[in-house]
């Protein structure tokens, strides 16, 4: 729900939302107040409050607020946020045999404050079904000014949609899409420029100060990100519990063709292949960790239908894992369904 604030002449906007908030989030409540046309350069300022519960293998209750300054094009944004988080073991159900030792040790509250910067350049002709243009985003976050969580992280996403020439099916609207997504996160104590500022060196604290907490790590897999694997389906595990990682990369290549609209929705057929991995450093250097990630990559290929729905992108795929490890979790019977706004 959105509404204009401060009278008919004001452009301020109050946005309130509730419900699911995408990947790994079961319930969310958000309120954002936006003040546009700030200053002579028409920047905008956003203030937000949030409460959500995330459910991969664990439950996280988070309450917090954020303040974000954006330029008038939306290309650059600088923000600050603070939140109280509590990691809990989810209720036992018929498909859950009990929490692992790693998950039990990860439970407990934490306070996180951070600064974030994001760069976005989007020239795609559609956010959900692009056939032309590109998207590039770069995010950085520095956490630890206050609270008991210290880390620095960076993530990049690049995608390019290219219409194919007539000889390769271009007359029928065929499009080649290439995408890559990757990120890294490290605690202050492992970074030369920040280790001397880390409270871990002063207090011996080993929680979110000396290690990356499970609720800050990267998780990989899912029907729109790394097709052929379940959400949080790859990476190290303790029993049934995925533990995430500190370094991840996913790449995908797709070719798609337009089909007659299905149920009044834009519809395409696509064939794809994707590779990816997520690992932790485990005391190794960056080069050693990257080498290990290359050696244990996962891969899958398949085809299916893509529909542009009002709330995002819907995919119905038949997919076969080409390379997987024993602990990986793949969809049953090679069928995978996905709905969301983030995809590769």
QUILINBEL-V350304 format. One line per field, one symbol per residue. psi: psi as a letter, one per 40 degrees, with the letter a starting at -180 (. if undefined). A space follows every 10 residues. Layout:
psi: ???
This chain:
psi: hiiiifidei eihhhhiiai fahehdiihi hhhhhifhie efiihhhiii hihigceihh hhhaiihhhi ideedihhii iiihihhihi ihadeheiii dddddeiiii hhiihihhhh hheiehddgh eiaihhihhi hhiediafhh ihiihihhih hhhiiddeed defihhhhii hiiihiidee hdeedeehed ddeehebede ihideeiiii iieecgieii hfeiiiihbe hheaiehihh iihihiiiii hhfeihhihi iihiiiihii dfeiiddddd dddddfiiii iaiaihhhid ebhhhhihih hdhiideihi iifehhhiha ehi.
